[in-house]
Amino acid sequence: MIAESDLLSGMPTGLYIDGRWRDASDGATFAVTDPATEDVLALVADATPQDGQDALAAADRAQRAWQRTAPRERAEILRRAFELVTARAEEFALTMTLEMGKPLAEARGEVAYGAEFLRWFSEEAPRIAGRYATAPDGINRLLVVKRPVGPCLFITPWNFPLAMATRKIAPAIAAGCTMVLKPAALTPLTALLLTQVFEEAGLPAGVLNVIPTSHAGAVTGPLIKDDRLRKLSFTGSTEVGRRLIADSADQVLNVSMELGGNAPFLVFEDADIPAAVDGAVLAKMRNGGEACVAANRFLVHESVAEEFATAFTARMAAFHPARGTDPASTIGPMVDAGTRDKIAALVDGAVQDGARIALGGSAIPGPGYFYQPTVLVDVPAGARILDEEIFGPVAPITTFRDEEHAIRLANATPFGLVCFAYTQDLNRALRLAEELETGMLGINAGVVSNPAAPFGGVKQSGLGREGGIEGIDEYLETRYVGIADPIGKD
């Protein structure tokens, strides 16, 4: 395994604009810290608004030549990037563990997941197609072609620093779009390492420009108002997403928004309880609960609630919090003090509302932003913790009476990203697929994310889809060409 010091000493820390690594225009940097120790890992160039303008100008200049590049050439660049990321899996895994906190085993899983977007869209690039048809009246021919939308701005979150970047970059490259990437200030190192990979894979200058910054609004705000930008894709909170959508209105930008969630995990009376517990652990504790698709509310039929809660609590108690590089670690720290403190406030509020702590319930003293794996039972309806995204290792359990009640509780949120349900009744599963207000549904499965599937939500959980055959459509525009009848009448 690569040593931390060796990894960090060779880590790129500059801006990447027009195929060149450079300092910020004013020379400023910001610190990236290890959330497990609170130590500084690296100083990264802190992009200014002028750097943002330079990045967009580079993307705009490169767009015309890039969109004319053969689809197979774009595909081969993505394939080479996939192979390079895979070959450097340990570097990527350790980088994510150091700057975000997740255990190395989970970081390795993200490398495989994130790399697969590169391979998936390398295979989609040559399959972009339109259609040619005769108009119903027979007078004209209808030619429909797909064209790249143009320069894009990507704003990615800290919780999956590799996968959230590849999920946007890969389809944009496949479609023939250039881009500016603004990675999260908490976790920019993974994005910079990925940029190095694309440079090695032969991506032309200006196609990908990367501008880490500690003052996101000042840098990205002017880009969103610039008529050279054609698309904005954001993954993050609904609150920020709303502001970005409003800011995008002036330019009528094409926007994709993957926003917050409040995922219900339904356990029906006929569920296989051991399987439901297995799925619940995956749905709650993947990434330490710091995921928009993490189970946020456990809604359990009253007849099996005690059995489920007892078994689930035992499994949660087995997690071992430690720095992600510790071989014994099964959950790392929260990403920063603010995230940990919000979790603590939600738990304290739930207890005040009448919930009972079955496990955990407090922050862990010492360096780092650790919080105990926590299970709350008897959580009353209306508790704040059932309405807000927790983003941590806390599982509130409440009960329902019947299927209708379960669906009503599950839908009682402005969010609709993902839902999980455990039942052995096929007809019920099909009813849930029709009645639940969600963009994704896991039936007897605690993880649904897959590069081959369309990821996204409904209601205030977002707009558009990422991944799957649908994912590349977000980066394409439809152009219709009407052609006079080339045959004519005899």
Order of alpha helices (4+ residues) and beta strands (2+ residues): alpha-beta-beta-beta-beta-alpha-alpha-alpha-alpha-beta-beta-beta-alpha-beta-alpha-beta-alpha-beta-alpha-beta-beta-alpha-beta-alpha-alpha-beta-beta-alpha-beta-alpha-beta-beta-alpha-beta-beta-beta-beta
